Amino acid sequence: MRAVTYVRNNTVELREKPIPEIAADEVLLKVGGAGVCHSDIAIIGMGDENPLIGSTLGHEVAGTVDKLGADVQGWKVGDRALVALILSCGQCRECLAGRDNQCETVSPRDSLAPLSPGIGVDGGMADYIAVKAHHLDPLGDLDVVAAAPLADAALTPIHAINSVRDRLTGDATAVVLGLGGLGHMGLQILLATTGSRIIGLDTDAEKLAFAESKGAIAIPSDGEAAGKILELTNGIGADVVFDFVGVQPTVNTALAAVRNGGAIRFVGLGGGSFPYLAGSDPSLPWGVNIERAYGGTRSEMRQAIALARDGKIGVEVKRYSLDDAVQAFDDLHHGRVQGRAVLVP
C-alpha cells in the first residue's frame, strides 16, 4: 500500500509498505481521508535524530471498516469510523475517570506527547491503517473525507473550550487567535455552543471574512489588535483567549487582551513564550488562569461528531490525492490552505 513516510528532517515521501496485519482486537480500516495538521509540519522539523523517522504520518483519520479481528464485536465491514486522536488503555485511573487523553499507561509523564496515530505508531496517511476497535467512533452518514479532521481540528478546540465552559456566559467575550485548521473550528464551536460574543483574529483577509460570515467580530491580527479588543470590552479585556497559533505576536496579544481573572488557553505550537514571575507580575493581569491545552477525550470526540451531524460545525476542506501528499505539506507550510488539507487515498 501507499504510505506518507517521514524520511528525514523536513521531508516526507510516498512509499510502498505492506498492508498491516491486524490482531484479534483490531480493525483494518480502509482510509477515506487523512488530515494534514500543522503539528505534522512541526514533527517533521524536529531533526534527523527524531525517533519518528520512518513512520507513517497522519493523526486525523476516518474511513470504512475493511476487516475485523477475531474478537471484535459491534462493528461490521463497511461501517464508517473516526480514529481516536489519543490512544489509551481504557483501564488506568485516568481512563476510568474519563480523562483518557491523559492515559497513564500508554502515555506516561516523560513521553514526548500522548501516543497518537502518526505520533509514536503508524498513522493514517496511507491506504489502510490497523486500529484497536475501542479506538474507533461511529460516523454514521458523515462523509469520511470531511469528517477526518474532526479527530483533532474539532476535538482539540472542544477540549480547550470545555475547560473554560463556566466562563463562557452570555455576557462574556471570547477571543480566537488564528482562524486556520483548529481556529476556524474553535470559532464555530464557540458560536454553536455558547452565547458569548466571539472575536476572531487572523492576518489573512479570507479567514477574517469567514469569521464574519459565521457571525463573529473579525479583527486583523496585528500590533493594534489587543487595543481594539480592549476598546470592544470597555477597557476590561476578554474573559477567555484561545491562542491557536502560539507564535510570539499571538502570545503577546493574548497576554495584553485578557482581563483580570480571565483565562488563556495556549493551543498552537508556534513556540512563543512569556516570562512568569511568582508574585507581582505587571506583564500578566492578576488572577489569570493559563493552560497548555492538548487533544481531548473520547467523550469530547463524540461531542464533535454530534455537532457535525447536526450541521452546527463543518470543516473547510481542501482535498488532495494521497499521491499529492508532498504538495499538501508544502501548501500548508506556506499558508496556502484555508481550513484543513485532507489526503484522499
C-alpha positions as CSV (number, residue, x, y, z in Angstrom):
1,M,0.0,0.0,0.0
2,R,1.0,3.7,-0.3
3,A,2.1,5.4,2.9
4,V,3.2,9.0,3.6
5,T,6.5,8.4,5.3
6,Y,8.7,10.8,7.4
7,V,12.1,10.0,5.9
8,R,14.4,12.8,7.2
9,N,14.2,16.4,8.6
10,N,11.5,18.4,6.9
11,T,11.0,15.7,4.3
12,V,8.2,13.2,3.6
13,E,7.8,10.7,0.8
14,L,5.1,8.4,-0.5
15,R,6.5,4.9,-0.1
16,E,5.2,1.4,-0.6
17,K,4.6,-0.6,2.7
18,P,2.8,-3.8,3.5
19,I,-0.9,-3.7,4.4
20,P,-1.0,-4.0,8.2
21,E,-1.8,-7.3,9.8
22,I,-4.5,-7.0,12.5
23,A,-4.6,-8.6,15.9
24,A,-7.7,-10.2,17.3
25,D,-8.9,-6.9,18.9
26,E,-8.1,-4.7,15.9
27,V,-9.9,-3.5,12.8
28,L,-8.3,-2.9,9.4
29,L,-9.7,0.4,8.3
30,K,-9.6,1.5,4.6
31,V,-8.7,5.1,4.9
32,G,-11.1,7.6,3.3
33,G,-9.4,10.8,4.4
34,A,-6.4,11.8,6.5
35,G,-6.0,15.4,7.6
36,V,-2.7,17.3,7.4
37,C,-2.0,19.3,10.5
38,H,0.5,22.0,11.5
39,S,1.7,19.5,14.1
40,D,2.7,17.3,11.3
41,I,4.9,20.1,10.0
42,A,6.3,20.6,13.5
43,I,7.0,16.8,13.8
44,I,9.0,16.5,10.6
45,G,11.0,19.6,11.5
46,M,12.4,18.1,14.7
47,G,15.7,17.0,13.2
48,D,17.4,13.9,11.7
49,E,17.6,12.2,15.1
50,N,13.8,12.2,15.6
51,P,12.7,8.7,16.7
52,L,9.6,9.1,14.5
53,I,11.6,8.9,11.3
54,G,10.5,6.0,9.2
55,S,6.9,6.1,10.5
56,T,3.7,6.7,8.6
57,L,2.2,10.1,9.5
58,G,-1.4,11.0,10.0
59,H,-3.4,11.5,13.2
60,E,-6.7,12.8,11.7
61,V,-8.1,9.6,10.2
62,A,-11.5,8.4,9.0
63,G,-12.5,5.5,6.8
64,T,-14.5,2.4,6.4
65,V,-14.1,-1.0,8.2
66,D,-12.4,-3.4,5.8
67,K,-11.7,-6.4,8.0
68,L,-12.4,-7.4,11.6
69,G,-10.2,-9.1,14.1
70,A,-11.5,-12.4,15.6
71,D,-12.5,-10.8,18.9
72,V,-14.1,-7.6,17.6
73,Q,-17.8,-7.0,18.3
74,G,-20.1,-4.1,17.5
75,W,-18.6,-3.3,14.1
76,K,-19.2,-4.7,10.6
77,V,-17.4,-4.4,7.3
78,G,-18.4,-1.1,5.6
79,D,-19.1,0.9,8.8
80,R,-17.7,4.4,8.7
81,A,-15.5,5.3,11.6
82,L,-13.3,8.0,13.1
83,V,-10.0,7.0,14.7
84,A,-9.3,8.4,18.2
85,L,-6.6,11.1,18.3
86,I,-5.1,10.0,21.6
87,L,-4.7,6.2,22.2
88,S,-5.5,4.9,25.7
89,C,-5.6,1.7,27.7
90,G,-9.2,2.2,29.0
91,Q,-8.3,0.7,32.4
92,C,-6.0,3.0,34.3
93,R,-7.1,5.6,36.9
94,E,-7.2,8.4,34.4
95,C,-9.1,6.4,31.7
96,L,-11.7,5.2,34.3
97,A,-12.2,8.8,35.4
98,G,-13.0,9.9,31.8
99,R,-9.6,11.6,31.3
100,D,-8.5,9.0,28.7
101,N,-6.4,11.8,27.0
102,Q,-4.1,11.6,30.0
103,C,-3.8,7.8,30.0
104,E,-1.1,6.8,32.5
105,T,-0.3,3.5,30.7
106,V,0.0,4.4,27.0
107,S,1.4,8.0,27.5
108,P,3.5,8.3,30.7
109,R,4.6,11.6,32.0
110,D,8.0,11.6,30.4
111,S,6.7,10.8,26.9
112,L,7.2,13.4,24.1
113,A,3.4,13.6,23.6
114,P,0.4,11.4,24.2
115,L,0.6,8.4,21.9
116,S,-1.4,9.0,18.7
117,P,-1.7,7.5,15.2
118,G,1.2,9.0,13.4
119,I,2.9,10.1,16.6
120,G,4.5,7.0,18.1
121,V,2.7,4.4,16.0
122,D,1.9,4.3,12.3
123,G,-0.8,6.8,11.2
124,G,-3.4,7.1,8.6
125,M,-1.8,8.9,5.7
126,A,-2.0,5.6,3.8
127,D,-4.4,3.3,2.1
128,Y,-5.0,1.3,5.3
129,I,-4.5,1.5,9.0
130,A,-4.8,-1.1,11.8
131,V,-6.7,0.2,14.8
132,K,-7.8,-1.3,18.0
133,A,-11.6,-1.5,17.9
134,H,-12.0,0.5,21.1
135,H,-10.2,3.4,19.4
136,L,-13.0,3.9,16.8
137,D,-16.1,6.0,17.0
138,P,-19.0,5.6,14.5
139,L,-19.6,8.4,11.9
140,G,-22.9,7.3,10.6
141,D,-23.6,9.0,7.3
142,L,-20.9,11.7,7.6
143,D,-18.6,12.0,4.7
144,V,-15.3,10.4,5.7
145,V,-13.2,13.0,4.0
146,A,-14.8,16.0,5.7
147,A,-15.0,14.1,9.0
148,A,-11.4,13.1,9.2
149,P,-10.2,16.4,10.7
150,L,-12.8,16.2,13.4
151,A,-10.3,13.9,15.2
152,D,-8.1,16.9,16.0
153,A,-9.2,20.1,14.3
154,A,-12.5,19.9,16.2
155,L,-11.6,17.7,19.2
156,T,-8.7,19.9,20.4
157,P,-10.7,23.2,20.4
158,I,-13.7,21.4,22.1
159,H,-11.4,20.3,24.9
160,A,-9.9,23.8,25.3
161,I,-13.4,25.3,25.3
162,N,-14.8,22.8,27.7
163,S,-12.0,23.6,30.2
164,V,-13.5,27.1,30.5
165,R,-17.1,26.4,29.8
166,D,-18.2,28.0,33.0
167,R,-16.7,31.3,31.9
168,L,-18.4,31.4,28.5
169,T,-21.7,33.1,29.7
170,G,-24.0,35.2,27.6
171,D,-22.2,38.4,28.7
172,A,-18.7,37.1,28.2
173,T,-16.2,37.9,25.4
174,A,-14.1,35.1,23.9
175,V,-11.2,35.8,21.5
176,V,-9.9,33.3,18.9
177,L,-6.4,33.9,17.8
178,G,-5.8,32.2,14.4
179,L,-8.5,31.0,12.2
180,G,-6.7,28.2,10.4
181,G,-7.3,24.5,10.9
182,L,-8.1,24.5,14.6
183,G,-9.1,28.1,14.9
184,H,-11.8,28.1,12.3
185,M,-13.3,25.1,14.1
186,G,-12.9,26.7,17.5
187,L,-14.8,29.7,16.3
188,Q,-17.7,27.6,15.0
189,I,-17.8,25.6,18.2
190,L,-18.0,28.7,20.4
191,L,-20.7,30.2,18.2
192,A,-22.7,26.9,18.3
193,T,-22.4,26.1,22.0
194,T,-22.2,29.4,23.8
195,G,-24.0,32.7,23.9
196,S,-20.7,34.6,24.3
197,R,-19.5,37.4,22.0
198,I,-16.8,35.9,19.8
199,I,-13.9,37.9,18.3
200,G,-11.8,36.2,15.7
201,L,-8.3,37.4,14.7
202,D,-6.1,36.4,11.8
203,T,-3.6,38.0,9.4
204,D,-5.5,36.6,6.3
205,A,-8.4,38.6,4.9
206,E,-10.1,35.5,3.6
207,K,-10.1,33.9,7.1
208,L,-11.4,37.1,8.6
209,A,-14.2,37.1,6.1
210,F,-15.0,33.5,7.1
211,A,-15.3,34.6,10.7
212,E,-17.7,37.5,9.8
213,S,-19.8,35.2,7.7
214,K,-20.3,33.0,10.8
215,G,-21.4,35.9,13.0
216,A,-18.2,36.7,14.8
217,I,-16.4,40.1,15.1
218,A,-13.3,40.0,12.9
219,I,-10.1,41.9,13.7
220,P,-6.8,41.8,11.9
221,S,-4.1,40.1,14.0
222,D,-1.5,42.9,14.2
223,G,0.1,45.2,16.8
224,E,-3.1,47.1,17.3
225,A,-5.3,44.0,18.0
226,A,-5.1,44.0,21.8
227,G,-6.0,47.6,21.9
228,K,-9.1,47.0,19.7
229,I,-10.2,44.2,22.0
230,L,-9.8,46.4,25.0
231,E,-11.9,49.0,23.2
232,L,-14.6,46.5,22.5
233,T,-14.7,45.4,26.2
234,N,-14.7,49.0,27.6
235,G,-11.1,48.6,28.8
236,I,-11.8,45.4,30.8
237,G,-10.4,42.7,28.4
238,A,-11.6,39.4,27.1
239,D,-12.9,36.7,29.5
240,V,-11.1,33.9,27.6
241,V,-8.5,34.0,24.9
242,F,-7.8,30.9,22.8
243,D,-4.4,31.0,21.0
244,F,-4.5,28.5,18.2
245,V,-1.2,29.8,16.7
246,G,1.3,30.2,19.6
247,V,3.8,32.4,17.8
248,Q,5.3,35.3,19.8
249,P,2.9,38.0,18.4
250,T,-0.2,36.0,19.3
251,V,1.1,35.1,22.8
252,N,1.8,38.9,23.3
253,T,-1.8,39.7,22.1
254,A,-3.3,37.1,24.5
255,L,-1.5,38.5,27.5
256,A,-2.4,42.1,26.6
257,A,-6.0,41.3,25.8
258,V,-7.1,39.1,28.7
259,R,-9.0,40.6,31.7
260,N,-8.1,40.3,35.3
261,G,-9.3,36.9,36.5
262,G,-9.7,35.7,32.9
263,A,-8.3,32.6,31.2
264,I,-5.9,31.9,28.3
265,R,-5.7,28.5,26.5
266,F,-2.5,28.1,24.5
267,V,-3.1,25.5,21.8
268,G,-0.9,26.4,18.9
269,L,2.7,25.1,18.5
270,G,4.3,28.3,17.3
271,G,7.0,28.4,20.0
272,G,6.1,31.7,21.6
273,S,6.8,32.2,25.3
274,F,6.4,34.7,28.2
275,P,8.2,35.2,31.5
276,Y,6.3,34.2,34.6
277,L,7.1,35.7,37.9
278,A,5.7,34.3,41.1
279,G,4.0,37.2,42.9
280,S,3.6,40.6,41.3
281,D,4.0,40.5,37.6
282,P,3.0,43.5,35.5
283,S,3.0,41.6,32.3
284,L,0.2,39.3,33.4
285,P,-3.2,40.6,34.9
286,W,-3.9,39.2,38.3
287,G,-6.0,36.0,38.7
288,V,-5.4,34.8,35.1
289,N,-5.7,31.1,34.6
290,I,-3.4,29.6,31.9
291,E,-3.4,26.1,30.5
292,R,-1.4,24.3,27.8
293,A,-4.3,22.6,26.1
294,Y,-3.7,19.4,24.1
295,G,-6.1,16.9,22.4
296,G,-9.3,15.8,24.1
297,T,-11.2,12.9,25.5
298,R,-13.3,10.3,23.7
299,S,-16.4,11.9,25.1
300,E,-15.4,15.1,23.5
301,M,-14.7,13.4,20.2
302,R,-18.3,12.1,20.2
303,Q,-19.4,15.7,21.0
304,A,-17.6,16.9,17.9
305,I,-19.2,14.2,15.8
306,A,-22.6,15.1,17.1
307,L,-22.1,18.8,16.3
308,A,-21.0,17.9,12.7
309,R,-24.0,15.5,12.2
310,D,-26.4,18.3,13.3
311,G,-24.8,20.7,10.8
312,K,-23.6,23.1,13.6
313,I,-19.9,22.8,12.6
314,G,-18.2,21.9,9.4
315,V,-14.5,21.7,8.4
316,E,-13.4,23.8,5.5
317,V,-11.6,21.1,3.5
318,K,-9.1,21.3,0.7
319,R,-8.8,17.8,-0.8
320,Y,-5.6,16.3,-2.2
321,S,-4.9,12.9,-3.7
322,L,-2.7,10.8,-1.5
323,D,-0.2,10.9,-4.4
324,D,0.0,14.6,-3.9
325,A,0.9,14.5,-0.2
326,V,4.2,16.3,-0.7
327,Q,2.4,19.2,-2.3
328,A,-0.2,19.3,0.5
329,F,2.6,19.5,3.1
330,D,4.2,22.4,1.1
331,D,0.9,24.2,0.7
332,L,0.1,24.0,4.4
333,H,3.6,25.1,5.4
334,H,3.4,28.2,3.1
335,G,-0.1,29.2,4.2
336,R,-1.9,28.3,1.0
337,V,-4.6,26.2,2.8
338,Q,-7.8,27.7,4.1
339,G,-9.2,25.4,6.8
340,R,-7.8,21.8,6.6
341,A,-5.9,19.9,3.9
342,V,-7.1,16.3,3.7
343,L,-5.4,13.5,1.8
344,V,-7.7,11.1,-0.1
345,P,-6.3,7.7,-1.0
